[in-house]
Amino acid sequence: MSNRRKISMLRVASTGGRLAALAVAVLISVAGCKTSPHSSDPHVRKIDEMLDKELPKGTSVERVNLFLNERGYRIENSGKAQTIIAVVRQIDTDTLRPENARVTFHFDTHNQLTSYELVSSADVPLNP
């Protein structure tokens, strides 16, 4: 095999390696686009997923209140401006057990949702 052919093959292999590395980097960045969980508690994972889908960052305080009221979630007095606290109750369809989370929603000065946190909450009876 000639030296010219060997050099050509090395260039192709080098380019292929760069393309593979680029493909891996793209896959990692796309996988990283998923919003990180707002709680490490596995008992509230499905509530977190639902809230992340229904109430993305930037949602208005009015829309958050409407969402909570339409579903009958209990809203608690937070005592702080630009903060809503609610108890969200959902049945886990895998285990058929209730999941309850106390969710604290935070809003900016323009009343847009900036973040929320969840903590597992005791099972509470539904409001009549």
Stockholm file with secondary structure:
# STOCKHOLM 1.0

chainA/1-128         MSNRRKISMLRVASTGGRLAALAVAVLISVAGCKTSPHSSDPHVRKIDEMLDKELPKGTSVERVNLFLNERGYRIENSGKAQTIIAVVRQIDTDTLRPENARVTFHFDTHNQLTSYELVSSADVPLNP
#=GR chainA/1-128 SS CCHHHHHHHHHHHHHHHHHHHHHHHHHHHHHTTSCCCSCSCGGGHHHHHHHHHHSCTTCBHHHHHHHHHHTTCEEECCSSTTEEEEEEEEEETTTTEEEEEEEEEEECTTSBEEEEEEEECCCCCCCC
#=GC SS_cons         CCHHHHHHHHHHHHHHHHHHHHHHHHHHHHHTTSCCCSCSCGGGHHHHHHHHHHSCTTCBHHHHHHHHHHTTCEEECCSSTTEEEEEEEEEETTTTEEEEEEEEEEECTTSBEEEEEEEECCCCCCCC
//
